[in-house]
Amino acid sequence: MIDPKRTTVYFAADVHRALRLKAAVADRTISDMVNDAVRAALAEDAEDLAAFDERRKEREIPFDSFVKDLRRRGRL
């Protein structure tokens, strides 16, 4: 980890216990596990933002029109 920063995070007691147990079984630190989880969440956000960018030029369809079209086509 390049230039790690320290912070305080408060977990519910049962979550903290589960993290400690999982870290022990995996022979990892809680810090490593939390970093990996945060990275995964941020990567998912980046994928969502990329998908929004790709679809930015698509025509918008009002929800009510979409539902009416589904009903017209026998999908609802």
Order of alpha helices (4+ residues) and beta strands (2+ residues): alpha-alpha-alpha
